[in-house]
Amino acid sequence: MARTRALLTERDRELLAEDDGSNRRYQAISEIRSRITEEMSTDVEVLEENHLQLLKELREVVCKNNWYGHILKTWGGELIT
């Protein structure tokens, strides 16, 4: 089975890893942010209405290994909203 992207494309991953402040990197960040705030929210709503098991699986992946705790630790223990 061919792999499909979830949130980031391979190119997004490459651009995020760069530290040169290029315009293309900032464009990628903007596009990713839009996917998170717009598309992901819509997808979650669809899953809530139509397939709770898939929504549960999504939450398990996102919360796996206590990512929330890792994020708090990474940013000095402050909640970033």
MODELLER restraints for C-alpha pairs under 7 A, 6 or more apart:
rsr = mdl.restraints
at = mdl.atoms
rsr.add(forms.Gaussian(group=physical.xy_distance, feature=features.Distance(at['CA:12:A'], at['CA:28:A']), mean=6.05, stdev=0.5))
rsr.add(forms.Gaussian(group=physical.xy_distance, feature=features.Distance(at['CA:15:A'], at['CA:25:A']), mean=5.18, stdev=0.5))
rsr.add(forms.Gaussian(group=physical.xy_distance, feature=features.Distance(at['CA:16:A'], at['CA:25:A']), mean=6.42, stdev=0.5))
rsr.add(forms.Gaussian(group=physical.xy_distance, feature=features.Distance(at['CA:44:A'], at['CA:55:A']), mean=6.84, stdev=0.5))
rsr.add(forms.Gaussian(group=physical.xy_distance, feature=features.Distance(at['CA:47:A'], at['CA:54:A']), mean=6.63, stdev=0.5))
rsr.add(forms.Gaussian(group=physical.xy_distance, feature=features.Distance(at['CA:47:A'], at['CA:55:A']), mean=5.47, stdev=0.5))
rsr.add(forms.Gaussian(group=physical.xy_distance, feature=features.Distance(at['CA:48:A'], at['CA:55:A']), mean=6.51, stdev=0.5))
rsr.add(forms.Gaussian(group=physical.xy_distance, feature=features.Distance(at['CA:72:A'], at['CA:78:A']), mean=5.85, stdev=0.5))
rsr.add(forms.Gaussian(group=physical.xy_distance, feature=features.Distance(at['CA:72:A'], at['CA:79:A']), mean=6.19, stdev=0.5))
